[in-house]
Amino acid sequence: MELRQMEYLVALAEERQFTRAAELTGVSQSGLSAAIRNLEVELGTKLFTRTTRRVEPTEAGLALLPFARSMLSSATEARDAVVQVSRELAGTLRVGAEQCLGLVDVATLLERFHRRYPRVEIAFTQAGSHELLAGVRDGDLDAAFVATADHVGVLPRVVLGEEPVVFLCPPDHPLAARAAVDRADLGGDSFIDFHPSWAIRQLNDDAFAARGVRRRVRFTVNDVHTLLDLVDRGLGVAVVPRHVAAKPQAARLVAVPVAADGAADWVVSMVTTPDRADSPAPHLAELLSDAPAC
């Protein structure tokens, strides 16, 4: 059994769909499917049952899962141990992130960085993407994880992934049973949205304006869980990145796909300052190749 196969197994078991698992592991859907089939042939048993809508681990797949996670964890720890003794690094890493980016688990990434480079002090800031970009441009941050392509300019940027937005509403909302909603149908709703410094707020404002829809934002928040709580209480609706709708706090809500209308998807990137030769940011970027999603 190869380490890469274990990575595919874990991703597929967690996401329950080939498309999303392939996105997270950076492989084509056909490549991931072939790797899983080869693993099943090697072990002589089915690891997943496949339907048109979902993929479920079999009993054998569930039995293998903790060993797969253990293999991946051991490999990561081994790489970090080698780097720690072979590459001394000191100083301060000033890094920021918007809350709940979904496509990258920033806390786990910083934990790995700390294990590799224990002499580097980490100064972490949580803020909206536009504030973080300003911090990188002004030299106050070495790196930032953001969800916008606006105002990036010449800053070095690594795209980590993208996903669509969904319409989030209580189950008794008139549009809850729709297969998809058009932004033009949402002009009469009261919205809960984030502060304008958040990337999703700018994305929403631009997308609705492009459709000629004037929407009412009645509640402005700076926390994902507060937004979900207010929607759950029936105080408004929201348009959020798909991963937000998968949070446990959104379990009672309905997520409806937003019809494609040319608006931008949710795109998460890491941006860094190009000016500091002594910045630890490139060493953080080295860990992105196998960074987990949140």
Backbone bond lengths (Angstrom), bond angles and torsions (degrees), N, CA, C in turn:
res aa  C-N    CA-C-N  psi(-1)  N-CA   C-N-CA  omega(-1)  CA-C   N-CA-C  phi
1 M - - - 1.467 - - 1.528 109.50 -
2 E 1.317 116.28 130.05 1.450 121.56 -177.81 1.519 110.53 -93.68
3 L 1.338 114.48 153.71 1.461 120.29 -179.14 1.526 111.08 -61.00
4 R 1.330 116.17 -39.91 1.472 119.59 -179.16 1.528 110.77 -63.57
5 Q 1.323 117.15 -37.09 1.461 120.07 176.65 1.526 111.07 -62.35
6 M 1.327 116.36 -37.36 1.469 119.81 178.81 1.527 111.03 -66.39
7 E 1.328 115.48 -36.62 1.469 119.34 177.29 1.525 110.50 -63.84
8 Y 1.336 116.74 -42.57 1.464 120.55 178.90 1.526 110.21 -65.12
9 L 1.322 116.50 -41.25 1.467 120.79 -179.26 1.523 110.70 -60.31
10 V 1.321 117.01 -48.06 1.466 121.27 -178.53 1.527 110.58 -63.38
11 A 1.334 117.06 -44.76 1.461 120.59 -179.42 1.525 111.22 -61.61
12 L 1.331 116.79 -43.41 1.463 120.36 -178.35 1.526 111.05 -69.44
13 A 1.320 117.11 -37.56 1.465 120.33 178.59 1.521 111.54 -66.35
14 E 1.332 116.57 -33.26 1.462 120.00 -178.68 1.521 112.03 -82.38
15 E 1.315 117.73 -37.84 1.469 120.70 -174.95 1.523 112.99 -89.91
16 R 1.344 117.66 -25.97 1.464 123.26 178.81 1.528 113.37 62.14
17 Q 1.328 116.54 21.76 1.465 120.49 173.03 1.527 108.83 -155.54
18 F 1.342 115.30 142.01 1.457 120.41 -175.25 1.526 112.40 -67.42
19 T 1.333 116.85 -38.15 1.465 119.81 -175.64 1.516 111.00 -60.92
20 R 1.328 116.45 -51.34 1.466 120.73 -178.37 1.528 111.51 -67.03
21 A 1.331 117.50 -40.70 1.464 120.57 178.92 1.525 110.98 -62.51
22 A 1.323 117.02 -39.14 1.463 120.82 178.37 1.524 110.99 -65.62
23 E 1.329 116.90 -40.19 1.462 120.49 177.92 1.521 110.98 -61.03
24 L 1.313 116.65 -44.09 1.458 121.00 -176.20 1.522 112.48 -68.61
25 T 1.326 116.67 -32.49 1.470 120.02 -176.58 1.519 113.19 -96.04
26 G 1.323 117.09 -2.47 1.454 120.77 175.76 1.512 114.43 70.04
27 V 1.330 116.22 36.74 1.460 120.76 179.91 1.526 107.58 -131.95
28 S 1.327 117.13 160.45 1.459 119.37 176.36 1.520 109.46 -70.10
29 Q 1.325 116.01 156.19 1.463 120.16 179.60 1.527 110.80 -61.72
30 S 1.314 117.03 -39.76 1.463 120.07 178.81 1.524 111.35 -66.75
31 G 1.333 117.07 -36.38 1.455 120.74 178.10 1.519 112.32 -66.10
32 L 1.337 116.24 -41.14 1.465 119.79 177.80 1.522 110.28 -65.91
33 S 1.330 116.66 -43.43 1.465 120.93 -179.52 1.528 110.79 -61.55
34 A 1.331 116.81 -41.68 1.465 120.75 179.89 1.524 111.03 -65.97
35 A 1.339 116.70 -39.15 1.461 120.43 179.75 1.526 111.01 -64.40
36 I 1.342 116.56 -40.67 1.465 120.16 178.81 1.530 110.20 -66.50
37 R 1.334 116.80 -41.19 1.476 119.91 178.18 1.524 110.92 -61.98
38 N 1.332 116.91 -42.75 1.465 120.72 179.25 1.526 111.05 -62.45
39 L 1.335 115.95 -38.52 1.462 119.81 178.44 1.526 110.54 -66.28
40 E 1.335 116.22 -39.69 1.468 120.07 178.38 1.530 111.00 -64.89
41 V 1.338 116.30 -38.54 1.470 120.01 176.94 1.522 110.09 -65.15
42 E 1.315 116.46 -43.18 1.475 120.92 -179.65 1.528 111.37 -61.16
43 L 1.337 116.24 -39.68 1.464 120.26 -177.24 1.528 112.67 -89.44
44 G 1.315 116.81 -12.77 1.452 120.68 178.14 1.511 114.66 72.48
45 T 1.331 117.20 28.91 1.465 119.87 -179.70 1.520 110.00 -158.44
46 K 1.311 116.57 156.64 1.456 121.59 176.22 1.527 109.89 -76.00
47 L 1.314 116.60 134.94 1.459 121.88 178.17 1.517 112.24 -103.36
48 F 1.349 116.53 -19.38 1.462 121.25 -179.94 1.526 109.15 -142.05
49 T 1.321 115.05 146.98 1.460 121.01 168.24 1.517 107.25 -102.85
50 R 1.326 116.30 136.99 1.456 121.50 -173.58 1.519 110.25 -115.98
51 T 1.347 116.51 131.26 1.456 122.07 170.91 1.518 107.39 -121.63
52 T 1.315 117.48 -179.77 1.465 120.47 -179.87 1.525 111.49 -70.57
53 R 1.340 117.28 -20.32 1.461 119.89 -174.79 1.528 113.52 -111.91
54 R 1.321 117.78 -23.70 1.455 118.78 -168.64 1.527 111.38 -153.48
55 V 1.315 114.85 157.30 1.453 122.34 175.34 1.517 107.87 -120.56
56 E 1.335 116.82 130.79 1.467 120.98 -178.07 1.525 109.40 -124.86
57 P 1.352 117.81 136.19 1.465 119.37 175.35 1.527 110.85 -66.14
58 T 1.309 116.21 140.36 1.459 120.26 172.84 1.532 108.26 -79.19
59 E 1.335 115.28 178.93 1.461 119.05 177.28 1.533 110.55 -60.96
60 A 1.327 115.65 -38.62 1.465 119.65 177.42 1.534 111.06 -65.99
61 G 1.338 116.51 -39.98 1.462 120.46 177.99 1.512 112.07 -62.38
62 L 1.340 116.33 -42.45 1.464 120.51 178.62 1.521 111.25 -66.09
63 A 1.340 116.81 -34.16 1.464 120.21 178.65 1.524 111.37 -67.89
64 L 1.336 116.55 -34.68 1.460 120.83 -178.70 1.526 112.49 -78.62
65 L 1.318 117.33 -25.04 1.462 122.48 -170.74 1.534 113.55 -55.73
66 P 1.349 120.61 -49.67 1.476 118.13 -179.26 1.523 113.17 -63.07
67 F 1.329 117.69 -32.66 1.462 120.10 177.59 1.526 110.69 -70.06
68 A 1.340 116.66 -36.12 1.465 120.46 176.83 1.523 110.66 -64.01
69 R 1.323 116.20 -44.65 1.468 119.84 178.18 1.530 110.61 -62.52
70 S 1.323 116.60 -39.54 1.456 120.47 179.96 1.528 111.03 -64.94
71 M 1.333 117.17 -40.08 1.466 120.74 177.87 1.522 111.04 -62.37
72 L 1.328 116.57 -44.58 1.462 120.49 -179.73 1.518 111.09 -64.83
73 S 1.328 116.46 -41.81 1.457 120.38 179.38 1.526 111.21 -64.57
74 S 1.326 116.94 -42.37 1.466 120.48 179.72 1.524 111.30 -64.55
75 A 1.331 117.04 -39.96 1.462 120.46 178.91 1.524 111.28 -63.98
76 T 1.338 115.92 -40.82 1.463 120.47 178.62 1.523 110.72 -64.54
77 E 1.325 116.28 -45.92 1.461 120.37 179.76 1.525 111.42 -63.00
78 A 1.337 116.97 -37.14 1.458 120.27 178.95 1.524 111.33 -64.58
79 R 1.335 116.32 -45.31 1.473 119.55 178.53 1.528 110.85 -61.97
80 D 1.330 116.24 -42.80 1.459 120.09 -178.62 1.527 111.28 -65.06
81 A 1.331 116.59 -38.09 1.465 120.25 -179.94 1.528 111.22 -63.80
82 V 1.334 116.29 -42.00 1.461 120.62 179.58 1.523 110.35 -64.24
83 V 1.339 116.18 -45.20 1.461 119.94 -179.37 1.520 110.76 -63.00
84 Q 1.333 116.35 -39.70 1.458 120.66 -176.00 1.525 112.14 -60.84
85 V 1.329 117.41 -38.75 1.468 119.52 -177.20 1.520 112.45 -89.02
86 S 1.331 117.06 -16.33 1.465 118.85 -174.97 1.522 113.34 -103.82
87 R 1.322 118.01 -15.99 1.462 120.54 -176.65 1.519 109.98 -136.36
88 E 1.311 116.61 99.79 1.455 120.96 178.88 1.533 109.00 -78.66
89 L 1.319 116.01 135.76 1.455 121.21 178.98 1.517 107.72 -144.20
90 A 1.318 115.68 136.98 1.461 120.79 179.92 1.522 108.69 -136.18
91 G 1.323 115.05 176.63 1.451 119.73 179.96 1.512 111.76 113.57
92 T 1.323 116.14 -153.79 1.467 122.26 -177.81 1.512 109.97 -131.50
93 L 1.314 116.35 132.37 1.462 122.66 172.91 1.520 107.72 -103.59
94 R 1.313 116.32 115.79 1.466 122.02 178.73 1.524 107.65 -102.22
95 V 1.298 116.40 109.85 1.461 120.74 -171.89 1.526 109.68 -133.69
96 G 1.330 116.31 148.15 1.458 120.91 178.90 1.519 110.72 -135.69
97 A 1.319 116.11 163.02 1.461 121.31 178.68 1.519 109.67 -154.73
98 E 1.316 114.79 146.43 1.453 119.63 168.48 1.528 108.18 -75.38
99 Q 1.317 116.76 150.34 1.458 120.71 -177.02 1.525 111.38 -67.02
100 C 1.330 115.38 140.68 1.464 122.47 168.23 1.526 112.74 55.85
101 L 1.319 116.26 59.04 1.465 120.52 -179.45 1.523 112.68 -75.19
102 G 1.330 116.70 -23.66 1.460 119.96 174.17 1.514 114.69 80.26
103 L 1.315 117.89 -51.34 1.456 121.56 -173.89 1.524 112.68 -80.86
104 V 1.323 117.62 -8.16 1.462 121.25 174.70 1.522 108.06 -148.71
105 D 1.330 116.31 135.62 1.456 122.07 176.92 1.527 106.95 -91.29
106 V 1.325 115.61 95.45 1.463 120.41 -174.06 1.524 111.38 -65.09
107 A 1.333 117.67 -38.48 1.465 120.41 -179.35 1.526 111.30 -61.31
108 T 1.326 117.40 -44.33 1.462 120.92 178.42 1.521 110.79 -65.63
109 L 1.319 116.41 -37.83 1.468 120.81 178.81 1.527 110.46 -63.00
110 L 1.325 117.01 -44.01 1.461 120.33 179.79 1.528 111.26 -68.47
111 E 1.324 116.76 -33.37 1.458 120.18 176.38 1.531 110.49 -62.44
112 R 1.321 116.63 -45.36 1.468 120.99 178.32 1.523 110.49 -62.82
113 F 1.335 116.56 -42.53 1.462 119.86 179.33 1.523 110.10 -60.80
114 H 1.318 117.20 -41.96 1.466 121.19 -179.48 1.529 111.15 -64.84
115 R 1.337 117.31 -38.58 1.456 119.81 178.23 1.529 110.86 -65.35
116 R 1.312 115.66 -38.73 1.465 119.28 -179.63 1.521 112.12 -72.50
117 Y 1.323 116.04 -41.06 1.460 121.04 -173.12 1.529 109.97 -126.50
118 P 1.326 117.64 71.17 1.470 120.51 -174.03 1.526 113.81 -65.03
119 R 1.329 117.36 -17.70 1.473 119.16 -179.10 1.531 111.82 -84.73
120 V 1.318 118.04 -8.84 1.466 121.04 178.79 1.535 109.20 -87.30
121 E 1.303 116.08 124.83 1.466 121.06 175.66 1.531 108.57 -81.10
122 I 1.328 116.83 133.60 1.467 121.76 -179.60 1.519 109.16 -105.11
123 A 1.315 116.28 123.43 1.463 122.55 173.81 1.523 107.41 -111.18
124 F 1.331 117.00 113.16 1.464 121.68 -172.22 1.526 111.07 -110.39
125 T 1.334 115.17 137.75 1.462 122.54 178.41 1.515 109.47 -126.56
126 Q 1.333 116.87 134.03 1.465 121.05 174.78 1.520 108.47 -111.31
127 A 1.314 116.04 125.18 1.468 120.48 -177.43 1.519 108.64 -161.62
128 G 1.340 116.10 178.54 1.454 121.14 175.96 1.527 111.02 -70.44
129 S 1.322 115.88 156.65 1.468 120.47 -175.39 1.523 112.96 -58.47
130 H 1.318 116.87 -39.73 1.463 119.00 -177.07 1.530 111.38 -68.99
131 E 1.334 117.40 -35.86 1.460 120.32 175.00 1.526 110.48 -66.16
132 L 1.322 116.28 -39.91 1.457 120.29 -178.76 1.527 111.37 -66.06
133 L 1.333 116.68 -41.54 1.465 119.59 177.84 1.526 110.96 -61.28
134 A 1.325 116.16 -39.48 1.465 119.38 177.11 1.526 110.34 -62.50
135 G 1.345 116.51 -38.37 1.458 120.37 178.47 1.520 112.52 -63.97
136 V 1.335 116.89 -39.09 1.464 120.00 177.69 1.525 110.51 -68.62
137 R 1.334 116.32 -44.83 1.471 119.74 -179.73 1.530 111.65 -61.81
138 D 1.350 116.67 -37.91 1.464 120.75 -177.46 1.528 112.85 -82.28
139 G 1.344 116.81 -3.72 1.454 119.93 179.56 1.512 114.21 83.58
140 D 1.327 118.30 9.87 1.466 121.08 178.33 1.524 112.02 -82.46
141 L 1.345 117.53 -19.25 1.455 122.71 178.41 1.526 109.18 -127.43
142 D 1.328 115.39 144.81 1.460 120.03 174.42 1.523 111.48 -83.51
143 A 1.331 116.40 -31.56 1.465 120.94 -176.88 1.523 108.61 -155.57
144 A 1.328 115.28 156.31 1.463 120.27 177.20 1.518 109.42 -151.32
145 F 1.321 114.79 144.28 1.458 121.93 175.26 1.524 107.02 -102.15
146 V 1.323 116.21 115.69 1.456 121.43 -171.16 1.527 110.14 -129.75
147 A 1.313 115.03 166.31 1.466 120.38 -178.52 1.518 110.51 -125.35
148 T 1.303 116.23 44.49 1.456 120.61 178.02 1.519 109.38 -149.60
149 A 1.321 115.92 148.88 1.460 121.43 173.65 1.527 110.64 -102.97
150 D 1.349 116.40 -4.44 1.462 120.77 179.71 1.531 110.48 -75.39
151 H 1.302 115.90 142.35 1.465 123.16 173.32 1.531 113.28 64.75
152 V 1.336 117.61 16.51 1.459 119.54 177.37 1.527 110.17 -74.00
153 G 1.330 116.40 -36.29 1.453 120.67 177.48 1.514 112.09 60.41
154 V 1.331 116.45 -128.35 1.467 121.20 -176.23 1.527 112.00 -95.44
155 L 1.316 117.59 6.56 1.466 119.28 -179.99 1.527 110.15 -62.89
156 P 1.328 118.37 135.79 1.476 120.31 174.97 1.527 109.95 -57.88
157 R 1.336 116.11 136.43 1.464 120.27 -172.25 1.528 109.92 -141.36
158 V 1.324 115.49 134.38 1.462 121.99 174.37 1.520 107.55 -119.25
159 V 1.335 117.38 116.36 1.462 121.45 179.37 1.525 108.58 -78.48
160 L 1.336 116.37 126.66 1.464 122.12 -176.90 1.516 112.81 -97.70
161 G 1.317 117.52 -18.22 1.461 119.95 178.90 1.508 111.25 154.48
162 E 1.317 115.09 172.60 1.458 120.31 178.66 1.518 109.79 -146.65
163 E 1.325 116.28 158.87 1.450 121.96 176.79 1.522 109.06 -154.51
164 P 1.325 118.07 158.49 1.469 120.22 -178.78 1.530 111.24 -78.36
165 V 1.324 115.25 169.44 1.462 121.38 173.83 1.529 108.93 -97.51
166 V 1.338 115.35 159.94 1.464 121.63 177.65 1.518 109.52 -131.83
167 F 1.314 115.16 156.61 1.463 122.81 175.14 1.524 107.63 -89.43
168 L 1.320 117.23 123.79 1.460 122.35 -175.11 1.526 109.00 -112.13
169 C 1.331 116.50 126.22 1.459 120.68 -175.84 1.523 110.52 -151.77
170 P 1.338 118.17 164.20 1.465 121.18 173.01 1.531 110.05 -67.26
171 P 1.319 117.83 157.71 1.472 120.55 -176.30 1.525 114.14 -64.77
172 D 1.346 118.61 -19.62 1.462 120.12 179.95 1.530 112.79 -91.91
173 H 1.319 117.94 7.30 1.461 120.69 178.31 1.525 108.96 -68.95
174 P 1.335 118.65 142.60 1.474 121.75 -178.26 1.528 114.36 -56.96
175 L 1.328 118.52 -24.94 1.471 121.09 -178.00 1.524 112.91 -100.34
176 A 1.318 117.33 4.90 1.465 120.58 -174.61 1.524 113.05 -63.96
177 A 1.318 117.09 -28.48 1.466 120.46 -176.85 1.526 112.60 -89.87
178 R 1.304 118.32 -1.34 1.466 121.63 -179.21 1.529 111.37 -67.79
179 A 1.324 116.20 149.18 1.459 120.73 173.12 1.530 110.07 -73.78
180 A 1.328 116.69 -28.24 1.459 122.68 176.70 1.520 107.70 -161.93
181 V 1.318 116.86 156.37 1.454 121.22 177.74 1.519 109.38 -121.48
182 D 1.308 114.53 150.42 1.453 121.44 174.55 1.528 107.69 -101.56
183 R 1.320 116.47 142.13 1.465 118.90 179.57 1.522 111.94 -58.17
184 A 1.338 116.65 -27.72 1.465 119.84 179.27 1.530 112.11 -64.88
185 D 1.355 117.26 -20.49 1.459 121.03 179.72 1.521 113.06 -83.51
186 L 1.331 117.69 -4.80 1.467 120.61 -169.30 1.526 113.34 -106.98
187 G 1.322 117.18 7.80 1.460 119.54 -176.33 1.516 114.21 -63.96
188 G 1.335 118.32 -25.16 1.456 120.17 -178.03 1.514 114.84 -88.52
189 D 1.328 117.85 -1.76 1.464 121.39 -177.06 1.526 112.13 -86.93
190 S 1.317 114.86 156.30 1.461 121.68 168.93 1.522 107.87 -93.10
191 F 1.335 116.52 131.54 1.453 120.86 -173.93 1.530 112.41 -107.67
192 I 1.322 113.06 148.63 1.455 122.08 167.33 1.521 105.76 -111.33
193 D 1.323 116.52 126.34 1.464 119.46 -176.35 1.519 109.14 -146.32
194 F 1.316 114.91 173.84 1.453 120.68 -175.74 1.525 111.25 -89.54
195 H 1.311 114.98 169.67 1.456 122.33 176.20 1.530 109.29 -58.72
196 P 1.330 118.16 148.52 1.466 120.17 -178.51 1.522 115.84 -57.60
197 S 1.325 118.13 -16.82 1.463 119.35 177.48 1.527 112.05 -75.49
198 W 1.344 117.06 -14.15 1.471 120.93 178.56 1.526 109.13 -80.50
199 A 1.324 115.90 143.77 1.462 120.76 -176.73 1.519 112.26 -64.31
200 I 1.326 117.73 -39.79 1.467 119.93 -176.80 1.525 111.01 -65.23
201 R 1.330 118.04 -31.51 1.471 119.99 178.34 1.528 110.05 -64.97
202 Q 1.331 116.56 -44.65 1.460 119.37 178.90 1.520 110.91 -65.05
203 L 1.341 116.39 -40.48 1.452 120.52 178.21 1.525 110.35 -60.12
204 N 1.339 116.28 -45.88 1.461 120.25 179.49 1.523 111.96 -64.07
205 D 1.324 116.32 -47.20 1.468 119.96 -179.13 1.532 110.81 -57.48
206 D 1.326 116.26 -45.34 1.463 120.15 -178.67 1.529 111.71 -66.85
207 A 1.347 116.41 -41.71 1.466 120.25 -176.37 1.525 111.38 -67.28
208 F 1.335 117.35 -42.88 1.460 119.78 179.42 1.529 110.87 -69.43
209 A 1.322 117.41 -38.74 1.469 120.25 178.56 1.528 110.40 -63.40
210 A 1.342 117.07 -38.49 1.457 120.64 179.52 1.520 111.79 -64.21
211 R 1.332 116.80 -28.08 1.465 121.47 178.33 1.527 111.73 -90.08
212 G 1.331 117.04 0.90 1.452 121.02 -179.51 1.513 113.48 72.55
213 V 1.332 116.94 25.10 1.466 121.70 -177.77 1.525 109.58 -101.76
214 R 1.308 116.61 124.71 1.467 121.35 174.27 1.522 107.67 -96.17
215 R 1.294 116.67 110.07 1.463 119.80 -177.88 1.521 110.42 -105.29
216 R 1.325 114.30 155.95 1.457 120.98 -179.18 1.523 109.34 -105.16
217 V 1.332 116.33 115.09 1.464 120.93 174.91 1.521 106.55 -95.27
218 R 1.329 115.31 104.27 1.467 120.81 -176.05 1.529 112.34 -87.91
219 F 1.333 116.58 -27.61 1.465 120.92 -178.32 1.526 108.33 -128.57
220 T 1.324 116.83 126.13 1.453 122.77 175.79 1.522 108.45 -112.50
221 V 1.336 116.72 124.98 1.464 120.91 -173.67 1.522 110.20 -126.29
222 N 1.327 115.32 167.01 1.455 122.03 176.10 1.519 111.37 -127.21
223 D 1.322 115.85 27.38 1.453 119.90 -177.28 1.527 108.77 -152.34
224 V 1.328 117.14 132.09 1.461 121.75 -177.55 1.521 111.45 -63.06
225 H 1.325 117.31 -42.79 1.457 120.31 -176.36 1.522 111.42 -68.03
226 T 1.327 117.26 -33.45 1.467 119.78 175.37 1.519 110.06 -65.06
227 L 1.321 117.29 -42.38 1.471 120.02 177.18 1.525 110.70 -58.27
228 L 1.324 117.46 -46.78 1.468 120.96 -179.03 1.522 110.89 -63.96
229 D 1.304 116.81 -38.81 1.471 120.63 179.50 1.526 110.90 -63.87
230 L 1.316 117.36 -42.67 1.469 120.64 -178.84 1.532 111.14 -68.05
231 V 1.341 116.89 -39.53 1.463 119.29 176.25 1.521 109.91 -64.70
232 D 1.329 116.74 -41.54 1.460 121.61 179.58 1.529 111.69 -61.63
233 R 1.313 117.44 -30.79 1.471 121.89 179.42 1.526 112.62 -84.15
234 G 1.329 116.58 2.61 1.456 119.95 176.68 1.510 114.60 78.33
235 L 1.342 117.28 21.17 1.467 120.18 -176.30 1.524 112.44 -90.23
236 G 1.303 117.07 -4.49 1.450 120.28 178.67 1.517 110.44 167.70
237 V 1.323 115.34 -179.07 1.469 122.13 178.03 1.515 108.20 -119.06
238 A 1.323 116.38 173.80 1.464 119.82 -178.31 1.521 110.19 -149.72
239 V 1.313 115.96 156.01 1.462 122.98 168.86 1.522 106.25 -117.47
240 V 1.330 115.83 118.10 1.463 121.24 -170.88 1.532 110.45 -134.80
241 P 1.327 118.28 161.88 1.465 119.98 172.02 1.530 110.14 -59.72
242 R 1.312 116.47 148.47 1.462 121.23 -172.82 1.519 113.31 -55.38
243 H 1.339 118.28 -37.00 1.460 119.38 -176.01 1.526 112.63 -66.31
244 V 1.325 118.02 -25.74 1.465 120.40 178.81 1.525 110.58 -64.74
245 A 1.329 116.37 -36.93 1.464 120.82 179.71 1.524 112.50 -68.88
246 A 1.329 117.55 -14.34 1.461 121.02 179.26 1.524 112.61 -90.55
247 K 1.305 117.87 -1.30 1.467 120.86 179.62 1.528 110.62 -68.37
248 P 1.332 117.90 149.38 1.470 120.23 178.07 1.524 112.74 -57.01
249 Q 1.328 117.19 -32.57 1.468 120.50 -179.31 1.528 112.04 -67.89
250 A 1.337 116.88 -14.27 1.462 120.63 179.59 1.522 111.99 -101.53
251 A 1.326 117.51 13.06 1.468 121.26 -172.57 1.523 112.89 -59.35
252 R 1.327 118.01 -33.28 1.470 120.74 -177.47 1.521 112.90 -89.47
253 L 1.317 116.86 -1.77 1.460 120.76 -177.05 1.521 110.72 -96.65
254 V 1.318 115.89 165.39 1.464 122.76 179.27 1.522 108.40 -111.15
255 A 1.325 116.09 129.81 1.460 121.79 176.94 1.523 108.87 -107.25
256 V 1.312 116.93 118.53 1.461 122.65 -177.99 1.530 108.54 -112.88
257 P 1.328 118.57 128.56 1.473 119.61 178.36 1.529 111.27 -58.12
258 V 1.312 115.56 145.55 1.465 121.53 175.70 1.522 107.72 -94.32
259 A 1.318 116.04 127.32 1.460 121.02 -176.86 1.522 110.92 -58.52
260 A 1.329 115.72 139.40 1.466 120.98 179.42 1.519 109.86 -62.80
261 D 1.320 116.47 126.46 1.471 120.41 -179.51 1.525 111.22 -139.50
262 G 1.322 115.76 19.93 1.456 119.71 178.98 1.508 114.54 89.48
263 A 1.345 117.54 -4.70 1.458 120.30 178.81 1.530 109.97 -71.64
264 A 1.316 115.46 155.25 1.459 120.64 -177.88 1.522 111.33 -69.47
265 D 1.322 115.94 148.98 1.450 121.67 171.58 1.524 109.80 -82.11
266 W 1.333 114.66 170.84 1.454 122.06 174.21 1.531 107.97 -75.30
267 V 1.325 116.99 116.51 1.458 122.00 -176.63 1.526 108.79 -121.02
268 V 1.327 116.72 124.75 1.459 122.26 -179.02 1.523 109.23 -106.31
269 S 1.328 116.25 133.86 1.464 121.71 -178.19 1.522 110.27 -138.61
270 M 1.311 114.24 160.52 1.457 120.88 167.07 1.519 107.57 -108.34
271 V 1.313 117.08 126.50 1.462 121.57 177.11 1.520 108.40 -115.33
272 T 1.314 115.88 148.23 1.464 120.99 -178.17 1.519 109.91 -134.95
273 T 1.323 115.23 161.72 1.451 119.86 176.67 1.523 109.82 -82.02
274 P 1.317 118.38 138.07 1.477 119.69 -179.95 1.519 113.00 -88.99
275 D 1.333 118.10 -0.15 1.456 120.72 -165.98 1.519 115.08 -93.98
276 R 1.346 118.44 -29.63 1.456 120.33 -172.07 1.528 111.48 -96.78
277 A 1.319 116.27 111.78 1.461 120.09 179.45 1.523 111.63 -68.79
278 D 1.350 117.47 -26.23 1.463 121.32 -177.45 1.521 112.38 -93.80
279 S 1.330 117.86 9.82 1.467 120.80 -177.16 1.523 111.52 -68.00
280 P 1.349 117.96 137.23 1.465 120.49 175.03 1.527 112.71 -76.77
281 A 1.322 118.63 -3.00 1.469 121.39 -175.10 1.526 113.57 -55.61
282 P 1.362 120.27 -40.98 1.468 118.33 178.36 1.528 113.19 -59.68
283 H 1.325 116.78 -30.68 1.465 119.73 178.77 1.526 111.03 -72.64
284 L 1.333 116.72 -30.01 1.460 119.85 173.16 1.527 109.96 -69.68
285 A 1.324 116.40 -39.94 1.464 120.68 -179.75 1.523 111.69 -63.22
286 E 1.345 117.54 -27.95 1.460 120.88 179.04 1.529 112.03 -60.87
287 L 1.324 116.26 -25.80 1.469 120.72 -176.19 1.520 112.87 -85.91
288 L 1.327 117.47 -4.01 1.464 120.13 -174.15 1.521 113.10 -71.61
289 S 1.332 117.14 -23.86 1.461 119.03 -174.18 1.514 113.14 -61.94
290 D 1.333 117.38 -30.10 1.468 118.97 177.90 1.525 110.87 -126.70
291 A 1.336 116.24 28.87 1.462 119.81 177.98 1.520 110.46 -70.80
292 P 1.333 117.48 136.18 1.467 119.47 -179.26 1.515 112.16 -78.11
293 A 1.328 115.67 156.48 1.461 121.12 170.86 1.519 108.17 -79.69
294 C 1.331 114.68 162.33 1.453 119.29 -178.90 1.526 109.52 -94.50
